[in-house]
Amino acid sequence: MTTNKLRLGPLPKTETIKLSFACPVSLKEDLERYAELHAQTYGEPVDAVTLIPHMLEAFMARDRGFNKAPQPER
């Protein structure tokens, strides 16, 4: 089966910190389905938990309101 590229491309290697969150069962099921499709598309096994930070990062990168807001000094 040939699949179009997914919005979330191959995953980069990054430094991580562990967080936990609760989500609806339906979202967990969709994340697992997306992980399966991602693995088929890019030939690398990946689980839903690994995808979440990359999805959030992609979402925030495309959020115009967020990106236009002033950033606090670090």
mmJSON file of the N, C-alpha and C atoms, coordinates in Angstrom:
{"data_MODEL":{"atom_site":{
"group_PDB":["ATOM","ATOM","ATOM","ATOM","ATOM","ATOM","ATOM","ATOM","ATOM","ATOM","ATOM","ATOM","ATOM","ATOM","ATOM","ATOM","ATOM","ATOM","ATOM","ATOM","ATOM","ATOM","ATOM","ATOM","ATOM","ATOM","ATOM","ATOM","ATOM","ATOM","ATOM","ATOM","ATOM","ATOM","ATOM","ATOM","ATOM","ATOM","ATOM","ATOM","ATOM","ATOM","ATOM","ATOM","ATOM","ATOM","ATOM","ATOM","ATOM","ATOM","ATOM","ATOM","ATOM","ATOM","ATOM","ATOM","ATOM","ATOM","ATOM","ATOM","ATOM","ATOM","ATOM","ATOM","ATOM","ATOM","ATOM","ATOM","ATOM","ATOM","ATOM","ATOM","ATOM","ATOM","ATOM","ATOM","ATOM","ATOM","ATOM","ATOM","ATOM","ATOM","ATOM","ATOM","ATOM","ATOM","ATOM","ATOM","ATOM","ATOM","ATOM","ATOM","ATOM","ATOM","ATOM","ATOM","ATOM","ATOM","ATOM","ATOM","ATOM","ATOM","ATOM","ATOM","ATOM","ATOM","ATOM","ATOM","ATOM","ATOM","ATOM","ATOM","ATOM","ATOM","ATOM","ATOM","ATOM","ATOM","ATOM","ATOM","ATOM","ATOM","ATOM","ATOM","ATOM","ATOM","ATOM","ATOM","ATOM","ATOM","ATOM","ATOM","ATOM","ATOM","ATOM","ATOM","ATOM","ATOM","ATOM","ATOM","ATOM","ATOM","ATOM","ATOM","ATOM","ATOM","ATOM","ATOM","ATOM","ATOM","ATOM","ATOM","ATOM","ATOM","ATOM","ATOM","ATOM","ATOM","ATOM","ATOM","ATOM","ATOM","ATOM","ATOM","ATOM","ATOM","ATOM","ATOM","ATOM","ATOM","ATOM","ATOM","ATOM","ATOM","ATOM","ATOM","ATOM","ATOM","ATOM","ATOM","ATOM","ATOM","ATOM","ATOM","ATOM","ATOM","ATOM","ATOM","ATOM","ATOM","ATOM","ATOM","ATOM","ATOM","ATOM","ATOM","ATOM","ATOM","ATOM","ATOM","ATOM","ATOM","ATOM","ATOM","ATOM","ATOM","ATOM","ATOM","ATOM","ATOM","ATOM","ATOM","ATOM","ATOM","ATOM","ATOM","ATOM","ATOM","ATOM","ATOM","ATOM","ATOM"],
"id":[1,2,3,4,5,6,7,8,9,10,11,12,13,14,15,16,17,18,19,20,21,22,23,24,25,26,27,28,29,30,31,32,33,34,35,36,37,38,39,40,41,42,43,44,45,46,47,48,49,50,51,52,53,54,55,56,57,58,59,60,61,62,63,64,65,66,67,68,69,70,71,72,73,74,75,76,77,78,79,80,81,82,83,84,85,86,87,88,89,90,91,92,93,94,95,96,97,98,99,100,101,102,103,104,105,106,107,108,109,110,111,112,113,114,115,116,117,118,119,120,121,122,123,124,125,126,127,128,129,130,131,132,133,134,135,136,137,138,139,140,141,142,143,144,145,146,147,148,149,150,151,152,153,154,155,156,157,158,159,160,161,162,163,164,165,166,167,168,169,170,171,172,173,174,175,176,177,178,179,180,181,182,183,184,185,186,187,188,189,190,191,192,193,194,195,196,197,198,199,200,201,202,203,204,205,206,207,208,209,210,211,212,213,214,215,216,217,218,219,220,221,222],
"type_symbol":["N","C","C","N","C","C","N","C","C","N","C","C","N","C","C","N","C","C","N","C","C","N","C","C","N","C","C","N","C","C","N","C","C","N","C","C","N","C","C","N","C","C","N","C","C","N","C","C","N","C","C","N","C","C","N","C","C","N","C","C","N","C","C","N","C","C","N","C","C","N","C","C","N","C","C","N","C","C","N","C","C","N","C","C","N","C","C","N","C","C","N","C","C","N","C","C","N","C","C","N","C","C","N","C","C","N","C","C","N","C","C","N","C","C","N","C","C","N","C","C","N","C","C","N","C","C","N","C","C","N","C","C","N","C","C","N","C","C","N","C","C","N","C","C","N","C","C","N","C","C","N","C","C","N","C","C","N","C","C","N","C","C","N","C","C","N","C","C","N","C","C","N","C","C","N","C","C","N","C","C","N","C","C","N","C","C","N","C","C","N","C","C","N","C","C","N","C","C","N","C","C","N","C","C","N","C","C","N","C","C","N","C","C","N","C","C","N","C","C","N","C","C"],
"label_atom_id":["N","CA","C","N","CA","C","N","CA","C","N","CA","C","N","CA","C","N","CA","C","N","CA","C","N","CA","C","N","CA","C","N","CA","C","N","CA","C","N","CA","C","N","CA","C","N","CA","C","N","CA","C","N","CA","C","N","CA","C","N","CA","C","N","CA","C","N","CA","C","N","CA","C","N","CA","C","N","CA","C","N","CA","C","N","CA","C","N","CA","C","N","CA","C","N","CA","C","N","CA","C","N","CA","C","N","CA","C","N","CA","C","N","CA","C","N","CA","C","N","CA","C","N","CA","C","N","CA","C","N","CA","C","N","CA","C","N","CA","C","N","CA","C","N","CA","C","N","CA","C","N","CA","C","N","CA","C","N","CA","C","N","CA","C","N","CA","C","N","CA","C","N","CA","C","N","CA","C","N","CA","C","N","CA","C","N","CA","C","N","CA","C","N","CA","C","N","CA","C","N","CA","C","N","CA","C","N","CA","C","N","CA","C","N","CA","C","N","CA","C","N","CA","C","N","CA","C","N","CA","C","N","CA","C","N","CA","C","N","CA","C","N","CA","C","N","CA","C","N","CA","C","N","CA","C","N","CA","C"],
"label_alt_id":[null,null,null,null,null,null,null,null,null,null,null,null,null,null,null,null,null,null,null,null,null,null,null,null,null,null,null,null,null,null,null,null,null,null,null,null,null,null,null,null,null,null,null,null,null,null,null,null,null,null,null,null,null,null,null,null,null,null,null,null,null,null,null,null,null,null,null,null,null,null,null,null,null,null,null,null,null,null,null,null,null,null,null,null,null,null,null,null,null,null,null,null,null,null,null,null,null,null,null,null,null,null,null,null,null,null,null,null,null,null,null,null,null,null,null,null,null,null,null,null,null,null,null,null,null,null,null,null,null,null,null,null,null,null,null,null,null,null,null,null,null,null,null,null,null,null,null,null,null,null,null,null,null,null,null,null,null,null,null,null,null,null,null,null,null,null,null,null,null,null,null,null,null,null,null,null,null,null,null,null,null,null,null,null,null,null,null,null,null,null,null,null,null,null,null,null,null,null,null,null,null,null,null,null,null,null,null,null,null,null,null,null,null,null,null,null,null,null,null,null,null,null],
"label_comp_id":["MET","MET","MET","THR","THR","THR","THR","THR","THR","ASN","ASN","ASN","LYS","LYS","LYS","LEU","LEU","LEU","ARG","ARG","ARG","LEU","LEU","LEU","GLY","GLY","GLY","PRO","PRO","PRO","LEU","LEU","LEU","PRO","PRO","PRO","LYS","LYS","LYS","THR","THR","THR","GLU","GLU","GLU","THR","THR","THR","ILE","ILE","ILE","LYS","LYS","LYS","LEU","LEU","LEU","SER","SER","SER","PHE","PHE","PHE","ALA","ALA","ALA","CYS","CYS","CYS","PRO","PRO","PRO","VAL","VAL","VAL","SER","SER","SER","LEU","LEU","LEU","LYS","LYS","LYS","GLU","GLU","GLU","ASP","ASP","ASP","LEU","LEU","LEU","GLU","GLU","GLU","ARG","ARG","ARG","TYR","TYR","TYR","ALA","ALA","ALA","GLU","GLU","GLU","LEU","LEU","LEU","HIS","HIS","HIS","ALA","ALA","ALA","GLN","GLN","GLN","THR","THR","THR","TYR","TYR","TYR","GLY","GLY","GLY","GLU","GLU","GLU","PRO","PRO","PRO","VAL","VAL","VAL","ASP","ASP","ASP","ALA","ALA","ALA","VAL","VAL","VAL","THR","THR","THR","LEU","LEU","LEU","ILE","ILE","ILE","PRO","PRO","PRO","HIS","HIS","HIS","MET","MET","MET","LEU","LEU","LEU","GLU","GLU","GLU","ALA","ALA","ALA","PHE","PHE","PHE","MET","MET","MET","ALA","ALA","ALA","ARG","ARG","ARG","ASP","ASP","ASP","ARG","ARG","ARG","GLY","GLY","GLY","PHE","PHE","PHE","ASN","ASN","ASN","LYS","LYS","LYS","ALA","ALA","ALA","PRO","PRO","PRO","GLN","GLN","GLN","PRO","PRO","PRO","GLU","GLU","GLU","ARG","ARG","ARG"],
"label_asym_id":["A","A","A","A","A","A","A","A","A","A","A","A","A","A","A","A","A","A","A","A","A","A","A","A","A","A","A","A","A","A","A","A","A","A","A","A","A","A","A","A","A","A","A","A","A","A","A","A","A","A","A","A","A","A","A","A","A","A","A","A","A","A","A","A","A","A","A","A","A","A","A","A","A","A","A","A","A","A","A","A","A","A","A","A","A","A","A","A","A","A","A","A","A","A","A","A","A","A","A","A","A","A","A","A","A","A","A","A","A","A","A","A","A","A","A","A","A","A","A","A","A","A","A","A","A","A","A","A","A","A","A","A","A","A","A","A","A","A","A","A","A","A","A","A","A","A","A","A","A","A","A","A","A","A","A","A","A","A","A","A","A","A","A","A","A","A","A","A","A","A","A","A","A","A","A","A","A","A","A","A","A","A","A","A","A","A","A","A","A","A","A","A","A","A","A","A","A","A","A","A","A","A","A","A","A","A","A","A","A","A","A","A","A","A","A","A","A","A","A","A","A","A"],
"label_entity_id":["1","1","1","1","1","1","1","1","1","1","1","1","1","1","1","1","1","1","1","1","1","1","1","1","1","1","1","1","1","1","1","1","1","1","1","1","1","1","1","1","1","1","1","1","1","1","1","1","1","1","1","1","1","1","1","1","1","1","1","1","1","1","1","1","1","1","1","1","1","1","1","1","1","1","1","1","1","1","1","1","1","1","1","1","1","1","1","1","1","1","1","1","1","1","1","1","1","1","1","1","1","1","1","1","1","1","1","1","1","1","1","1","1","1","1","1","1","1","1","1","1","1","1","1","1","1","1","1","1","1","1","1","1","1","1","1","1","1","1","1","1","1","1","1","1","1","1","1","1","1","1","1","1","1","1","1","1","1","1","1","1","1","1","1","1","1","1","1","1","1","1","1","1","1","1","1","1","1","1","1","1","1","1","1","1","1","1","1","1","1","1","1","1","1","1","1","1","1","1","1","1","1","1","1","1","1","1","1","1","1","1","1","1","1","1","1","1","1","1","1","1","1"],
"label_seq_id":[1,1,1,2,2,2,3,3,3,4,4,4,5,5,5,6,6,6,7,7,7,8,8,8,9,9,9,10,10,10,11,11,11,12,12,12,13,13,13,14,14,14,15,15,15,16,16,16,17,17,17,18,18,18,19,19,19,20,20,20,21,21,21,22,22,22,23,23,23,24,24,24,25,25,25,26,26,26,27,27,27,28,28,28,29,29,29,30,30,30,31,31,31,32,32,32,33,33,33,34,34,34,35,35,35,36,36,36,37,37,37,38,38,38,39,39,39,40,40,40,41,41,41,42,42,42,43,43,43,44,44,44,45,45,45,46,46,46,47,47,47,48,48,48,49,49,49,50,50,50,51,51,51,52,52,52,53,53,53,54,54,54,55,55,55,56,56,56,57,57,57,58,58,58,59,59,59,60,60,60,61,61,61,62,62,62,63,63,63,64,64,64,65,65,65,66,66,66,67,67,67,68,68,68,69,69,69,70,70,70,71,71,71,72,72,72,73,73,73,74,74,74],
"pdbx_PDB_ins_code":[null,null,null,null,null,null,null,null,null,null,null,null,null,null,null,null,null,null,null,null,null,null,null,null,null,null,null,null,null,null,null,null,null,null,null,null,null,null,null,null,null,null,null,null,null,null,null,null,null,null,null,null,null,null,null,null,null,null,null,null,null,null,null,null,null,null,null,null,null,null,null,null,null,null,null,null,null,null,null,null,null,null,null,null,null,null,null,null,null,null,null,null,null,null,null,null,null,null,null,null,null,null,null,null,null,null,null,null,null,null,null,null,null,null,null,null,null,null,null,null,null,null,null,null,null,null,null,null,null,null,null,null,null,null,null,null,null,null,null,null,null,null,null,null,null,null,null,null,null,null,null,null,null,null,null,null,null,null,null,null,null,null,null,null,null,null,null,null,null,null,null,null,null,null,null,null,null,null,null,null,null,null,null,null,null,null,null,null,null,null,null,null,null,null,null,null,null,null,null,null,null,null,null,null,null,null,null,null,null,null,null,null,null,null,null,null,null,null,null,null,null,null],
"Cartn_x":[0.84,0.0,0.891,0.655,1.394,0.616,1.309,0.674,1.299,0.466,0.995,1.801,2.689,3.462,2.517,2.861,2.067,2.562,1.698,2.09,3.285,3.265,4.369,5.369,6.483,7.478,8.297,9.437,10.312,10.7,10.834,11.081,12.564,12.894,14.29,14.661,15.927,16.412,16.529,15.95,15.978,16.188,16.628,16.724,15.297,14.98,13.605,13.52,12.303,11.953,10.608,10.406,9.198,8.058,6.901,5.662,4.58,3.504,2.363,1.107,0.12,-1.136,-2.246,-3.474,-4.647,-5.324,-5.856,-6.586,-7.761,-8.735,-9.865,-9.404,-10.132,-9.819,-9.785,-10.716,-10.774,-9.508,-8.945,-7.698,-6.54,-6.474,-5.424,-5.512,-6.736,-6.923,-6.448,-6.783,-6.333,-4.816,-4.211,-2.752,-2.1,-2.666,-2.133,-2.281,-3.421,-3.642,-2.647,-2.421,-1.459,-0.052,0.3,1.626,1.815,0.786,0.871,1.087,0.32,0.457,1.82,2.314,3.631,4.71,4.603,5.573,5.54,4.351,4.233,4.828,4.568,5.011,6.518,7.136,8.561,9.435,8.833,9.603,10.317,9.917,10.518,9.405,9.479,8.443,8.451,7.27,7.127,5.836,5.861,4.631,3.969,2.726,1.944,2.585,3.129,3.732,4.902,5.661,6.79,6.325,5.162,4.652,4.133,3.613,2.918,3.753,4.997,5.736,5.987,6.191,6.425,5.152,4.016,2.735,2.472,2.748,2.55,3.482,4.719,5.675,5.222,4.755,4.269,3.036,2.141,0.943,1.329,2.216,2.61,3.369,4.151,4.901,3.964,2.78,1.824,0.755,0.792,-0.216,0.197,-0.461,-0.084,-0.219,-1.309,-1.509,-0.395,-0.002,1.089,2.4,2.663,3.939,4.018,2.883,2.882,2.951,2.635,2.643,4.077,4.26,5.613,6.144,7.419,8.066,8.714,8.562,9.24,10.747,11.467,12.931,13.373,14.391,14.884,16.203],
"Cartn_y":[-1.173,0.0,1.246,2.143,3.394,4.453,5.146,6.164,7.506,8.542,9.902,10.241,11.201,11.665,12.225,12.051,12.588,13.987,14.789,16.137,16.06,15.086,14.879,13.957,14.516,13.744,12.846,12.369,11.542,12.292,11.58,12.206,12.477,13.701,14.004,13.468,13.317,12.937,14.216,14.22,15.414,15.047,16.029,15.864,15.934,15.112,15.059,15.219,15.534,15.571,14.86,14.112,13.313,14.147,14.102,14.704,13.644,13.86,12.954,13.796,13.27,13.967,12.953,13.405,12.556,12.992,12.043,12.37,11.414,11.804,10.912,9.616,8.552,7.248,7.357,8.113,8.243,8.895,9.863,10.486,9.491,8.707,7.682,6.693,6.31,5.384,6.022,7.303,7.998,8.131,8.421,8.505,7.172,6.087,4.758,4.445,4.843,4.639,5.461,6.71,7.576,6.981,6.461,5.851,4.667,3.859,2.726,3.219,4.24,4.785,5.438,6.127,6.755,5.681,4.596,3.5,2.889,2.718,2.172,3.136,4.421,5.426,5.598,5.61,5.921,4.719,3.541,2.329,2.223,3.033,2.988,2.813,1.803,1.653,2.846,3.306,4.436,4.234,4.63,4.507,5.872,5.873,7.094,8.1,7.644,8.552,9.317,8.693,9.348,10.441,10.254,11.228,12.504,12.429,13.565,14.842,14.835,16.1,16.666,15.817,16.283,16.892,16.309,16.856,18.213,18.311,19.59,20.662,20.289,21.241,21.728,20.81,21.186,22.079,21.759,22.567,23.989,24.111,25.431,26.228,25.566,26.249,26.864,26.294,26.79,27.701,27.926,28.756,30.227,30.973,32.361,33.221,33.037,33.825,33.603,32.37,32.045,32.652,32.535,33.021,34.543,35.233,36.694,37.263,36.469,36.936,37.216,38.237,38.519,37.324,37.061,35.971,36.515,35.796,36.244,36.098,36.951,36.845,35.659,34.976,33.771,34.042],
"Cartn_z":[0.0,0.0,0.0,-0.931,-0.981,-0.221,0.668,1.493,1.186,1.128,0.991,2.225,2.084,3.241,4.281,5.527,6.628,6.961,7.553,7.966,8.91,9.804,10.725,10.038,9.611,8.873,9.775,9.29,10.118,11.39,12.469,13.763,13.986,14.421,14.731,16.105,16.341,17.671,18.499,19.696,20.537,21.996,22.782,24.229,24.781,25.765,26.253,27.766,28.21,29.618,29.732,30.781,30.913,31.504,30.841,31.304,31.239,31.965,31.826,31.684,30.974,30.806,30.582,30.779,30.562,29.273,28.542,27.313,27.159,26.339,26.092,25.412,25.676,25.069,23.55,22.988,21.525,20.975,21.696,21.259,21.327,22.376,22.499,21.337,20.989,19.861,18.556,18.353,17.145,17.116,18.264,18.331,17.976,18.466,18.152,16.664,16.098,14.666,13.855,14.278,13.593,13.689,14.85,15.037,14.089,13.927,12.99,11.569,11.176,9.829,9.637,10.646,10.586,10.401,11.133,11.022,9.621,9.073,7.714,6.693,6.873,5.91,5.905,7.096,7.19,7.539,7.716,7.917,9.247,10.218,11.56,12.573,13.429,14.451,15.402,15.772,16.686,17.479,18.749,19.532,19.666,20.088,20.188,21.133,22.237,23.219,22.601,21.751,21.092,20.138,19.531,18.566,19.208,20.419,21.037,21.066,21.559,21.579,20.189,19.201,17.842,17.261,17.575,17.129,17.783,19.067,19.767,19.214,18.962,18.407,17.035,16.181,14.848,14.956,15.875,16.084,16.491,17.46,17.958,16.891,16.078,15.022,13.986,13.83,12.839,13.437,14.733,15.397,15.29,14.419,14.167,15.418,16.175,17.386,18.387,18.554,19.468,19.006,17.725,17.175,17.125,17.096,17.1,18.514,19.517,20.901,21.346,22.175,22.677,23.475,23.306,24.036,25.298,26.409,27.631,27.483,28.149,28.111,28.932,28.463,29.152,29.774],
"occupancy":[1.0,1.0,1.0,1.0,1.0,1.0,1.0,1.0,1.0,1.0,1.0,1.0,1.0,1.0,1.0,1.0,1.0,1.0,1.0,1.0,1.0,1.0,1.0,1.0,1.0,1.0,1.0,1.0,1.0,1.0,1.0,1.0,1.0,1.0,1.0,1.0,1.0,1.0,1.0,1.0,1.0,1.0,1.0,1.0,1.0,1.0,1.0,1.0,1.0,1.0,1.0,1.0,1.0,1.0,1.0,1.0,1.0,1.0,1.0,1.0,1.0,1.0,1.0,1.0,1.0,1.0,1.0,1.0,1.0,1.0,1.0,1.0,1.0,1.0,1.0,1.0,1.0,1.0,1.0,1.0,1.0,1.0,1.0,1.0,1.0,1.0,1.0,1.0,1.0,1.0,1.0,1.0,1.0,1.0,1.0,1.0,1.0,1.0,1.0,1.0,1.0,1.0,1.0,1.0,1.0,1.0,1.0,1.0,1.0,1.0,1.0,1.0,1.0,1.0,1.0,1.0,1.0,1.0,1.0,1.0,1.0,1.0,1.0,1.0,1.0,1.0,1.0,1.0,1.0,1.0,1.0,1.0,1.0,1.0,1.0,1.0,1.0,1.0,1.0,1.0,1.0,1.0,1.0,1.0,1.0,1.0,1.0,1.0,1.0,1.0,1.0,1.0,1.0,1.0,1.0,1.0,1.0,1.0,1.0,1.0,1.0,1.0,1.0,1.0,1.0,1.0,1.0,1.0,1.0,1.0,1.0,1.0,1.0,1.0,1.0,1.0,1.0,1.0,1.0,1.0,1.0,1.0,1.0,1.0,1.0,1.0,1.0,1.0,1.0,1.0,1.0,1.0,1.0,1.0,1.0,1.0,1.0,1.0,1.0,1.0,1.0,1.0,1.0,1.0,1.0,1.0,1.0,1.0,1.0,1.0,1.0,1.0,1.0,1.0,1.0,1.0,1.0,1.0,1.0,1.0,1.0,1.0],
"B_iso_or_equiv":[0.0,0.0,0.0,0.0,0.0,0.0,0.0,0.0,0.0,0.0,0.0,0.0,0.0,0.0,0.0,0.0,0.0,0.0,0.0,0.0,0.0,0.0,0.0,0.0,0.0,0.0,0.0,0.0,0.0,0.0,0.0,0.0,0.0,0.0,0.0,0.0,0.0,0.0,0.0,0.0,0.0,0.0,0.0,0.0,0.0,0.0,0.0,0.0,0.0,0.0,0.0,0.0,0.0,0.0,0.0,0.0,0.0,0.0,0.0,0.0,0.0,0.0,0.0,0.0,0.0,0.0,0.0,0.0,0.0,0.0,0.0,0.0,0.0,0.0,0.0,0.0,0.0,0.0,0.0,0.0,0.0,0.0,0.0,0.0,0.0,0.0,0.0,0.0,0.0,0.0,0.0,0.0,0.0,0.0,0.0,0.0,0.0,0.0,0.0,0.0,0.0,0.0,0.0,0.0,0.0,0.0,0.0,0.0,0.0,0.0,0.0,0.0,0.0,0.0,0.0,0.0,0.0,0.0,0.0,0.0,0.0,0.0,0.0,0.0,0.0,0.0,0.0,0.0,0.0,0.0,0.0,0.0,0.0,0.0,0.0,0.0,0.0,0.0,0.0,0.0,0.0,0.0,0.0,0.0,0.0,0.0,0.0,0.0,0.0,0.0,0.0,0.0,0.0,0.0,0.0,0.0,0.0,0.0,0.0,0.0,0.0,0.0,0.0,0.0,0.0,0.0,0.0,0.0,0.0,0.0,0.0,0.0,0.0,0.0,0.0,0.0,0.0,0.0,0.0,0.0,0.0,0.0,0.0,0.0,0.0,0.0,0.0,0.0,0.0,0.0,0.0,0.0,0.0,0.0,0.0,0.0,0.0,0.0,0.0,0.0,0.0,0.0,0.0,0.0,0.0,0.0,0.0,0.0,0.0,0.0,0.0,0.0,0.0,0.0,0.0,0.0,0.0,0.0,0.0,0.0,0.0,0.0],
"pdbx_formal_charge":[null,null,null,null,null,null,null,null,null,null,null,null,null,null,null,null,null,null,null,null,null,null,null,null,null,null,null,null,null,null,null,null,null,null,null,null,null,null,null,null,null,null,null,null,null,null,null,null,null,null,null,null,null,null,null,null,null,null,null,null,null,null,null,null,null,null,null,null,null,null,null,null,null,null,null,null,null,null,null,null,null,null,null,null,null,null,null,null,null,null,null,null,null,null,null,null,null,null,null,null,null,null,null,null,null,null,null,null,null,null,null,null,null,null,null,null,null,null,null,null,null,null,null,null,null,null,null,null,null,null,null,null,null,null,null,null,null,null,null,null,null,null,null,null,null,null,null,null,null,null,null,null,null,null,null,null,null,null,null,null,null,null,null,null,null,null,null,null,null,null,null,null,null,null,null,null,null,null,null,null,null,null,null,null,null,null,null,null,null,null,null,null,null,null,null,null,null,null,null,null,null,null,null,null,null,null,null,null,null,null,null,null,null,null,null,null,null,null,null,null,null,null],
"auth_seq_id":[1,1,1,2,2,2,3,3,3,4,4,4,5,5,5,6,6,6,7,7,7,8,8,8,9,9,9,10,10,10,11,11,11,12,12,12,13,13,13,14,14,14,15,15,15,16,16,16,17,17,17,18,18,18,19,19,19,20,20,20,21,21,21,22,22,22,23,23,23,24,24,24,25,25,25,26,26,26,27,27,27,28,28,28,29,29,29,30,30,30,31,31,31,32,32,32,33,33,33,34,34,34,35,35,35,36,36,36,37,37,37,38,38,38,39,39,39,40,40,40,41,41,41,42,42,42,43,43,43,44,44,44,45,45,45,46,46,46,47,47,47,48,48,48,49,49,49,50,50,50,51,51,51,52,52,52,53,53,53,54,54,54,55,55,55,56,56,56,57,57,57,58,58,58,59,59,59,60,60,60,61,61,61,62,62,62,63,63,63,64,64,64,65,65,65,66,66,66,67,67,67,68,68,68,69,69,69,70,70,70,71,71,71,72,72,72,73,73,73,74,74,74],
"auth_comp_id":["MET","MET","MET","THR","THR","THR","THR","THR","THR","ASN","ASN","ASN","LYS","LYS","LYS","LEU","LEU","LEU","ARG","ARG","ARG","LEU","LEU","LEU","GLY","GLY","GLY","PRO","PRO","PRO","LEU","LEU","LEU","PRO","PRO","PRO","LYS","LYS","LYS","THR","THR","THR","GLU","GLU","GLU","THR","THR","THR","ILE","ILE","ILE","LYS","LYS","LYS","LEU","LEU","LEU","SER","SER","SER","PHE","PHE","PHE","ALA","ALA","ALA","CYS","CYS","CYS","PRO","PRO","PRO","VAL","VAL","VAL","SER","SER","SER","LEU","LEU","LEU","LYS","LYS","LYS","GLU","GLU","GLU","ASP","ASP","ASP","LEU","LEU","LEU","GLU","GLU","GLU","ARG","ARG","ARG","TYR","TYR","TYR","ALA","ALA","ALA","GLU","GLU","GLU","LEU","LEU","LEU","HIS","HIS","HIS","ALA","ALA","ALA","GLN","GLN","GLN","THR","THR","THR","TYR","TYR","TYR","GLY","GLY","GLY","GLU","GLU","GLU","PRO","PRO","PRO","VAL","VAL","VAL","ASP","ASP","ASP","ALA","ALA","ALA","VAL","VAL","VAL","THR","THR","THR","LEU","LEU","LEU","ILE","ILE","ILE","PRO","PRO","PRO","HIS","HIS","HIS","MET","MET","MET","LEU","LEU","LEU","GLU","GLU","GLU","ALA","ALA","ALA","PHE","PHE","PHE","MET","MET","MET","ALA","ALA","ALA","ARG","ARG","ARG","ASP","ASP","ASP","ARG","ARG","ARG","GLY","GLY","GLY","PHE","PHE","PHE","ASN","ASN","ASN","LYS","LYS","LYS","ALA","ALA","ALA","PRO","PRO","PRO","GLN","GLN","GLN","PRO","PRO","PRO","GLU","GLU","GLU","ARG","ARG","ARG"],
"auth_asym_id":["A","A","A","A","A","A","A","A","A","A","A","A","A","A","A","A","A","A","A","A","A","A","A","A","A","A","A","A","A","A","A","A","A","A","A","A","A","A","A","A","A","A","A","A","A","A","A","A","A","A","A","A","A","A","A","A","A","A","A","A","A","A","A","A","A","A","A","A","A","A","A","A","A","A","A","A","A","A","A","A","A","A","A","A","A","A","A","A","A","A","A","A","A","A","A","A","A","A","A","A","A","A","A","A","A","A","A","A","A","A","A","A","A","A","A","A","A","A","A","A","A","A","A","A","A","A","A","A","A","A","A","A","A","A","A","A","A","A","A","A","A","A","A","A","A","A","A","A","A","A","A","A","A","A","A","A","A","A","A","A","A","A","A","A","A","A","A","A","A","A","A","A","A","A","A","A","A","A","A","A","A","A","A","A","A","A","A","A","A","A","A","A","A","A","A","A","A","A","A","A","A","A","A","A","A","A","A","A","A","A","A","A","A","A","A","A","A","A","A","A","A","A"],
"auth_atom_id":["N","CA","C","N","CA","C","N","CA","C","N","CA","C","N","CA","C","N","CA","C","N","CA","C","N","CA","C","N","CA","C","N","CA","C","N","CA","C","N","CA","C","N","CA","C","N","CA","C","N","CA","C","N","CA","C","N","CA","C","N","CA","C","N","CA","C","N","CA","C","N","CA","C","N","CA","C","N","CA","C","N","CA","C","N","CA","C","N","CA","C","N","CA","C","N","CA","C","N","CA","C","N","CA","C","N","CA","C","N","CA","C","N","CA","C","N","CA","C","N","CA","C","N","CA","C","N","CA","C","N","CA","C","N","CA","C","N","CA","C","N","CA","C","N","CA","C","N","CA","C","N","CA","C","N","CA","C","N","CA","C","N","CA","C","N","CA","C","N","CA","C","N","CA","C","N","CA","C","N","CA","C","N","CA","C","N","CA","C","N","CA","C","N","CA","C","N","CA","C","N","CA","C","N","CA","C","N","CA","C","N","CA","C","N","CA","C","N","CA","C","N","CA","C","N","CA","C","N","CA","C","N","CA","C","N","CA","C","N","CA","C","N","CA","C","N","CA","C","N","CA","C","N","CA","C","N","CA","C"],
"pdbx_PDB_model_num":[1,1,1,1,1,1,1,1,1,1,1,1,1,1,1,1,1,1,1,1,1,1,1,1,1,1,1,1,1,1,1,1,1,1,1,1,1,1,1,1,1,1,1,1,1,1,1,1,1,1,1,1,1,1,1,1,1,1,1,1,1,1,1,1,1,1,1,1,1,1,1,1,1,1,1,1,1,1,1,1,1,1,1,1,1,1,1,1,1,1,1,1,1,1,1,1,1,1,1,1,1,1,1,1,1,1,1,1,1,1,1,1,1,1,1,1,1,1,1,1,1,1,1,1,1,1,1,1,1,1,1,1,1,1,1,1,1,1,1,1,1,1,1,1,1,1,1,1,1,1,1,1,1,1,1,1,1,1,1,1,1,1,1,1,1,1,1,1,1,1,1,1,1,1,1,1,1,1,1,1,1,1,1,1,1,1,1,1,1,1,1,1,1,1,1,1,1,1,1,1,1,1,1,1,1,1,1,1,1,1,1,1,1,1,1,1,1,1,1,1,1,1]
}}}
